[in-house]
Amino acid sequence: MTEDYLHYCWKFSKFSNLNFKTTEGQEISIVNKGFHNHDAGPDFSEAKIKIDDTLWAGSVEIHIKTSDWSLHKHQNDKRYNNVILHVVYEHDKDIVNQNNETIPVLELKGKIDEAAYFYYEQFLNNGTQLPCEQQFKEVPNFITLNMLDSVLVERLERKSKEIEESLKQNKGNWEETFHQFLFRYMGMKTNAEPMIDLAKKVPLQMLNKESNNLLSAEALLFGQAGILNDAIPENEYHAQLRNEYLYLKQKHDISSMSGVEWKFSRMRPPNFPTLRIAQLAAIYVGTHQLFFMVRDQMKVEDIALILDIEPSEFWKSHYSFKASKHTLNSGKMGQSSLNTLLINWVVPFAFAYGKSIGDESYEKYAFELLETIKAEQNKITKRLSEVGFENSNAKDSQSLIQLHTNYCALKKCLHCKIGNFLLK
């Protein structure tokens, strides 16, 4: 037996015997099972349980054994003082809360359909990568779509929380927070952290003061990144930037990063942090404030025009200061990188901003953006497409990534509407 399965049984009343009594023999009547809590604290909140003639309101905690309460140290946690019923598979020990109060216990052993649990175990361990893949075609389309919509909201809610945390640190400044997250996603996973550090080293107000001139904007960003710390012989452009940065450093009374933070190995040259920083300089010279793109609910093609800017001449034939010339190109972001920015940067901010001001049109706008952007192609989306899931745009691919990462890979089928349908 697993705790996850007990949660499932409680949530969906999967019992073979509804004659409930506490281990002390008191009659139990479930008025409201409560809401499943996936965060810290008791498993189900706002439950209503009648024990004999008394109606109790509070939380329900679920364990395999009663002694797990002590094992998890709930007796020392005030969040568990409002638990009105301890639901366990097997009762092995009387327990108390922080107030030294004994908590009524409901033992489920003998009240759960063991055949259903055996089927669940077989379902999880049927030898396929995804437990549902052999039966997926049996699932009605509306159930699949409902689950995908749910996980997409989950994904955007999680990203919104990250934005909200940064927003607090920036004292509610949406422009500054938007600025920092742009740098983060321009750095991709490999250089996300140093890019965030760079954004903080070059606040938006400071960058805007120097973004009337591309050389000044580049010097400020490269200088603060620590990339101009050492001279590069026979590189006139690098020398120009160094000289300009020395002036800006005194002007703003600033200090740079060490420069060792940046990673280049195992990266495609178009994703080198040097080229990304040059692209950022070009974007800010073209547009000083960027958050209006979200606030005004701009279309994908209009946002692309703002972000798809050519950097200075040097970066049309170089990926870094030390690399030799390569075949001439524009030095602009590729379409794939632009799509990644829209998906991970613009869309979550639209969702978070709408929540912040209480305007649901921004949630709709976030979904519309995703429906306009090309679907992501990776191992996850390819695998789920083979099973039968649709992946025609970024709304689909973001949903599939969330579904696989938070449910399929963890075999949390009991928390999935698709799994619930197949296990009914």
C-alpha positions as CSV (number, residue, x, y, z in Angstrom):
1,M,0.0,0.0,0.0
2,T,1.2,3.6,-0.7
3,E,0.2,6.9,0.8
4,D,-0.6,8.2,-2.6
5,Y,-3.2,5.5,-3.2
6,L,-4.8,6.2,0.2
7,H,-5.1,9.9,-0.8
8,Y,-6.8,8.7,-4.0
9,C,-9.2,6.5,-2.1
10,W,-10.1,9.2,0.3
11,K,-10.5,11.9,-2.4
12,F,-12.7,9.7,-4.6
13,S,-14.4,7.5,-1.9
14,K,-12.8,4.3,-3.3
15,F,-13.9,2.1,-0.3
16,S,-15.5,-1.3,-0.2
17,N,-17.0,-0.7,3.2
18,L,-18.5,2.6,4.2
19,N,-19.3,1.6,7.8
20,F,-16.7,3.9,9.4
21,K,-15.8,4.0,13.1
22,T,-12.7,5.3,14.9
23,T,-10.3,2.9,16.5
24,E,-12.1,3.8,19.7
25,G,-15.5,2.7,18.3
26,Q,-17.0,6.1,17.6
27,E,-19.3,6.5,14.6
28,I,-17.8,8.5,11.7
29,S,-19.8,10.4,9.1
30,I,-17.9,12.2,6.3
31,V,-19.8,15.4,5.5
32,N,-16.9,17.0,3.4
33,K,-13.6,15.2,2.7
34,G,-11.9,18.6,2.3
35,F,-9.5,20.0,-0.4
36,H,-6.4,18.1,-1.4
37,N,-3.4,20.1,-0.2
38,H,-0.2,19.6,-2.4
39,D,1.8,22.1,-0.3
40,A,3.2,21.8,3.2
41,G,0.8,20.9,6.0
42,P,-2.0,18.4,6.4
43,D,-3.1,16.4,3.3
44,F,-6.7,17.6,3.2
45,S,-7.9,21.0,4.4
46,E,-11.4,22.4,5.2
47,A,-12.9,19.0,5.9
48,K,-16.1,18.4,7.9
49,I,-16.3,15.2,9.9
50,K,-19.1,14.1,12.2
51,I,-17.8,11.9,15.1
52,D,-20.7,10.5,17.1
53,D,-22.9,13.5,17.6
54,T,-20.3,16.2,17.2
55,L,-19.5,17.9,13.9
56,W,-15.8,18.8,13.5
57,A,-14.3,21.2,11.0
58,G,-10.5,21.1,10.2
59,S,-7.9,19.1,8.4
60,V,-7.4,15.4,7.6
61,E,-4.0,13.8,7.6
62,I,-3.3,10.4,5.9
63,H,-0.5,7.9,6.6
64,I,0.2,4.2,6.0
65,K,0.7,3.7,9.8
66,T,-0.4,5.8,12.7
67,S,3.1,5.9,14.0
68,D,4.2,7.8,10.8
69,W,2.7,10.9,12.6
70,S,5.6,10.8,15.1
71,L,8.1,9.7,12.4
72,H,7.3,12.9,10.4
73,K,7.4,14.9,13.7
74,H,3.9,16.4,13.2
75,Q,3.5,16.5,17.0
76,N,6.0,19.4,16.9
77,D,4.2,21.3,14.1
78,K,1.4,23.7,14.9
79,R,0.0,23.4,11.4
80,Y,-1.2,19.9,12.4
81,N,-3.1,21.1,15.6
82,N,-6.3,21.5,13.6
83,V,-6.3,17.8,12.3
84,I,-9.7,16.4,13.2
85,L,-9.2,12.9,11.8
86,H,-6.1,10.8,11.2
87,V,-6.8,8.3,8.3
88,V,-4.4,5.4,8.2
89,Y,-4.1,2.0,6.5
90,E,-3.0,0.3,9.7
91,H,-3.3,1.6,13.3
92,D,-0.3,0.7,15.4
93,K,0.0,3.5,17.9
94,D,-2.0,6.2,19.6
95,I,-0.7,9.7,18.8
96,V,-1.2,13.3,20.0
97,N,-0.8,16.7,18.5
98,Q,1.3,19.6,19.8
99,N,-1.3,20.4,22.4
100,N,-1.1,16.8,23.7
101,E,-4.6,16.1,22.4
102,T,-5.4,12.6,21.1
103,I,-6.5,12.6,17.5
104,P,-9.3,10.2,16.4
105,V,-8.1,7.5,14.0
106,L,-9.9,5.9,11.1
107,E,-8.2,2.6,10.0
108,L,-8.8,1.7,6.3
109,K,-7.5,-1.9,6.4
110,G,-10.3,-4.1,5.2
111,K,-12.2,-1.2,3.8
112,I,-10.2,-0.8,0.6
113,D,-10.8,-2.9,-2.5
114,E,-7.6,-4.9,-2.6
115,A,-8.3,-6.1,-6.2
116,A,-8.5,-2.4,-7.3
117,Y,-5.2,-1.7,-5.6
118,F,-3.7,-4.8,-7.4
119,Y,-5.0,-3.4,-10.7
120,Y,-3.4,-0.1,-9.9
121,E,0.0,-1.7,-9.3
122,Q,-0.2,-3.6,-12.5
123,F,-1.2,-0.4,-14.3
124,L,1.9,1.4,-13.0
125,N,4.3,-1.5,-13.7
126,N,3.0,-2.7,-17.1
127,G,6.5,-2.5,-18.7
128,T,5.8,0.7,-20.8
129,Q,7.5,4.0,-20.3
130,L,4.1,5.7,-19.8
131,P,1.6,3.5,-17.9
132,C,-1.4,4.9,-19.9
133,E,0.1,4.6,-23.4
134,Q,-1.5,1.2,-24.3
135,Q,-5.0,2.5,-23.3
136,F,-4.7,6.1,-24.2
137,K,-7.0,5.8,-27.2
138,E,-9.8,4.8,-24.8
139,V,-9.7,8.2,-23.0
140,P,-12.3,10.7,-24.2
141,N,-10.9,13.8,-25.8
142,F,-12.5,16.2,-23.4
143,I,-10.8,14.5,-20.5
144,T,-7.4,14.8,-22.2
145,L,-8.0,18.5,-23.1
146,N,-9.2,19.2,-19.5
147,M,-6.0,17.7,-18.0
148,L,-3.7,19.6,-20.5
149,D,-5.4,22.9,-19.7
150,S,-5.0,22.2,-16.0
151,V,-1.3,21.5,-16.2
152,L,-0.7,24.5,-18.4
153,V,-2.3,26.7,-15.7
154,E,-0.1,24.9,-13.1
155,R,3.0,25.7,-15.2
156,L,2.1,29.4,-15.5
157,E,1.1,29.6,-11.8
158,R,4.6,28.3,-10.9
159,K,6.3,30.7,-13.2
160,S,4.1,33.5,-11.8
161,K,5.3,32.8,-8.3
162,E,8.9,33.2,-9.4
163,I,8.0,36.5,-11.0
164,E,6.1,37.6,-7.8
165,E,9.1,36.9,-5.7
166,S,11.4,39.0,-7.9
167,L,8.7,41.7,-8.0
168,K,8.8,41.9,-4.2
169,Q,12.6,42.3,-4.3
170,N,12.2,45.0,-6.9
171,K,9.6,46.8,-4.8
172,G,6.8,46.2,-7.3
173,N,8.7,47.5,-10.3
174,W,7.4,45.5,-13.3
175,E,9.9,47.1,-15.8
176,E,12.9,46.1,-13.7
177,T,11.6,42.6,-13.1
178,F,10.9,42.2,-16.8
179,H,14.4,43.4,-17.5
180,Q,16.0,40.8,-15.2
181,F,14.0,37.9,-16.6
182,L,14.9,38.9,-20.2
183,F,18.6,38.6,-19.2
184,R,17.9,35.3,-17.5
185,Y,16.3,33.7,-20.5
186,M,18.8,35.2,-22.9
187,G,21.4,33.2,-21.0
188,M,19.5,30.0,-21.4
189,K,20.0,27.3,-18.7
190,T,23.8,27.4,-19.0
191,N,24.3,31.1,-18.3
192,A,21.0,32.0,-16.6
193,E,22.6,32.8,-13.2
194,P,25.4,35.1,-14.5
195,M,22.9,36.8,-16.7
196,I,20.7,37.6,-13.7
197,D,23.7,38.9,-11.9
198,L,24.5,41.1,-14.9
199,A,21.0,42.5,-15.0
200,K,21.4,43.5,-11.4
201,K,24.8,45.0,-12.1
202,V,23.2,47.0,-14.9
203,P,19.8,48.1,-13.6
204,L,17.3,49.3,-16.3
205,Q,17.6,53.0,-15.3
206,M,21.4,52.9,-15.7
207,L,21.2,51.0,-19.0
208,N,18.6,53.5,-20.4
209,K,21.0,56.4,-19.7
210,E,23.6,54.8,-22.0
211,S,21.3,53.2,-24.6
212,N,21.2,56.2,-26.9
213,N,24.5,55.1,-28.2
214,L,25.2,51.4,-29.1
215,L,28.9,51.5,-28.3
216,S,28.1,52.9,-24.8
217,A,25.4,50.3,-24.1
218,E,27.7,47.5,-25.3
219,A,30.6,48.8,-23.2
220,L,28.4,49.0,-20.1
221,L,27.1,45.5,-20.5
222,F,30.4,43.8,-21.5
223,G,32.3,45.8,-18.9
224,Q,29.9,44.9,-16.0
225,A,30.0,41.3,-17.2
226,G,33.8,41.3,-16.6
227,I,34.5,40.5,-20.3
228,L,36.5,43.6,-20.8
229,N,38.8,43.0,-17.8
230,D,41.7,41.8,-19.8
231,A,43.0,43.4,-23.0
232,I,42.9,41.4,-26.3
233,P,45.8,42.3,-28.6
234,E,45.0,43.4,-32.1
235,N,41.3,43.7,-31.4
236,E,40.4,47.4,-32.0
237,Y,36.7,47.0,-31.2
238,H,37.5,45.4,-27.8
239,A,39.9,48.2,-27.0
240,Q,37.2,50.8,-27.9
241,L,34.8,49.1,-25.5
242,R,37.4,49.0,-22.8
243,N,38.1,52.7,-23.0
244,E,34.4,53.5,-23.0
245,Y,33.8,51.3,-20.0
246,L,36.6,52.9,-18.0
247,Y,34.7,56.2,-18.4
248,L,31.4,54.7,-17.6
249,K,32.8,52.9,-14.6
250,Q,33.8,56.2,-13.1
251,K,30.7,57.9,-14.1
252,H,28.4,55.4,-12.4
253,D,30.8,54.4,-9.6
254,I,30.3,50.7,-10.4
255,S,32.3,47.4,-10.2
256,S,32.2,44.5,-12.6
257,M,31.8,40.8,-12.3
258,S,34.9,38.7,-12.4
259,G,34.3,37.3,-15.9
260,V,35.0,33.7,-14.9
261,E,31.2,33.1,-14.4
262,W,30.5,32.7,-18.1
263,K,30.3,29.3,-19.7
264,F,31.1,28.6,-23.4
265,S,31.9,24.9,-23.5
266,R,29.4,22.5,-25.0
267,M,27.4,25.4,-26.4
268,R,26.4,26.2,-29.9
269,P,28.3,29.4,-30.9
270,P,25.0,31.3,-31.6
271,N,24.2,30.8,-27.9
272,F,27.5,32.2,-26.6
273,P,27.0,34.7,-23.8
274,T,29.1,37.3,-25.7
275,L,26.7,37.3,-28.7
276,R,23.7,37.3,-26.4
277,I,25.0,40.4,-24.6
278,A,25.6,42.1,-27.9
279,Q,22.0,41.3,-28.9
280,L,20.7,42.7,-25.6
281,A,22.6,46.0,-26.1
282,A,20.9,46.3,-29.6
283,I,17.5,45.6,-28.2
284,Y,17.8,48.3,-25.5
285,V,19.2,50.9,-28.0
286,G,16.1,50.2,-30.1
287,T,13.6,50.3,-27.2
288,H,14.3,51.7,-23.7
289,Q,11.2,50.2,-22.0
290,L,10.0,46.8,-22.9
291,F,7.2,45.9,-20.5
292,F,4.7,47.8,-22.7
293,M,4.7,44.8,-25.0
294,V,2.8,42.8,-22.3
295,R,0.8,45.7,-20.9
296,D,-0.5,46.6,-24.4
297,Q,-1.0,42.9,-25.3
298,M,1.0,43.1,-28.4
299,K,0.8,40.4,-31.1
300,V,3.7,37.9,-31.6
301,E,4.8,39.4,-34.9
302,D,5.0,42.9,-33.4
303,I,7.0,41.7,-30.4
304,A,9.4,39.9,-32.8
305,L,10.0,43.2,-34.6
306,I,11.2,44.7,-31.4
307,L,13.4,41.8,-30.3
308,D,14.8,40.7,-33.7
309,I,17.4,43.5,-33.9
310,E,20.8,43.3,-35.6
311,P,23.7,43.8,-33.2
312,S,26.8,46.0,-34.1
313,E,28.9,45.1,-37.1
314,F,31.5,43.0,-35.3
315,W,28.9,40.5,-34.2
316,K,27.8,39.8,-37.7
317,S,31.0,37.8,-38.2
318,H,32.0,36.8,-34.6
319,Y,30.6,34.8,-31.7
320,S,33.1,36.0,-29.1
321,F,36.0,38.5,-28.9
322,K,38.7,35.9,-29.2
323,A,37.1,33.7,-31.9
324,S,38.1,34.2,-35.6
325,K,35.7,35.4,-38.2
326,H,33.0,33.1,-39.4
327,T,30.7,33.2,-42.4
328,L,28.9,36.5,-42.5
329,N,25.3,36.6,-41.1
330,S,23.0,39.1,-39.4
331,G,24.0,38.2,-35.8
332,K,20.3,38.2,-34.8
333,M,18.6,35.6,-32.7
334,G,17.2,32.6,-34.6
335,Q,13.5,31.9,-34.7
336,S,13.9,29.1,-32.2
337,S,15.5,31.4,-29.7
338,L,12.9,34.1,-30.2
339,N,10.1,31.5,-29.7
340,T,11.8,30.4,-26.5
341,L,11.9,34.0,-25.2
342,L,8.2,34.5,-26.0
343,I,7.2,31.2,-24.3
344,N,9.4,31.5,-21.1
345,W,9.5,35.3,-20.7
346,V,6.6,37.2,-22.3
347,V,3.8,34.6,-21.7
348,P,4.4,34.1,-18.0
349,F,4.6,37.9,-17.4
350,A,1.3,38.3,-19.2
351,F,-0.3,35.7,-17.0
352,A,1.3,37.1,-13.8
353,Y,0.4,40.7,-14.6
354,G,-3.2,39.8,-15.2
355,K,-3.4,38.0,-11.9
356,S,-1.8,41.0,-10.2
357,I,-4.3,43.6,-11.5
358,G,-7.2,41.2,-11.5
359,D,-7.7,41.3,-15.3
360,E,-8.6,37.9,-16.8
361,S,-8.0,39.2,-20.4
362,Y,-4.2,38.8,-19.8
363,E,-4.7,35.1,-19.0
364,K,-6.5,34.8,-22.3
365,Y,-3.8,36.8,-24.0
366,A,-1.1,34.4,-22.6
367,F,-2.9,31.4,-24.1
368,E,-3.4,33.2,-27.4
369,L,0.3,33.9,-27.6
370,L,1.1,30.2,-27.0
371,E,-1.4,29.2,-29.7
372,T,0.4,31.5,-32.2
373,I,3.9,30.2,-31.5
374,K,5.2,27.1,-33.2
375,A,5.3,23.9,-31.1
376,E,8.5,22.9,-29.3
377,Q,10.1,19.8,-30.5
378,N,12.0,17.7,-28.0
379,K,12.2,14.2,-26.5
380,I,9.2,14.8,-24.3
381,T,6.9,16.2,-27.0
382,K,8.0,13.6,-29.5
383,R,7.3,10.7,-27.1
384,L,3.9,12.0,-26.1
385,S,3.0,12.6,-29.7
386,E,3.8,9.0,-30.4
387,V,1.3,8.0,-27.7
388,G,-1.4,10.1,-29.4
389,F,-1.2,13.6,-27.8
390,E,-1.5,16.5,-30.2
391,N,1.4,18.9,-30.5
392,S,0.4,21.6,-33.0
393,N,1.5,24.8,-31.1
394,A,3.4,26.0,-28.0
395,K,0.3,25.8,-25.9
396,D,0.3,22.0,-26.6
397,S,4.0,21.6,-26.1
398,Q,4.1,23.6,-22.8
399,S,1.2,21.4,-21.5
400,L,2.9,18.2,-22.6
401,I,6.2,19.2,-20.9
402,Q,4.4,20.0,-17.7
403,L,2.3,16.8,-17.8
404,H,5.4,14.6,-18.4
405,T,7.7,16.3,-15.9
406,N,5.2,16.5,-13.0
407,Y,3.0,13.5,-13.6
408,C,4.2,10.9,-16.2
409,A,7.8,10.8,-15.2
410,L,6.9,10.5,-11.5
411,K,4.1,8.0,-12.2
412,K,1.6,10.3,-10.5
413,C,-1.3,8.7,-12.4
414,L,-3.6,9.1,-9.4
415,H,-3.3,12.8,-9.7
416,C,-4.0,12.9,-13.4
417,K,-7.5,13.0,-14.9
418,I,-6.3,10.6,-17.7
419,G,-5.1,8.1,-15.1
420,N,-8.2,8.6,-13.0
421,F,-10.4,7.7,-16.0
422,L,-8.4,4.5,-16.8
423,L,-8.3,3.4,-13.1
424,K,-12.0,4.1,-12.4
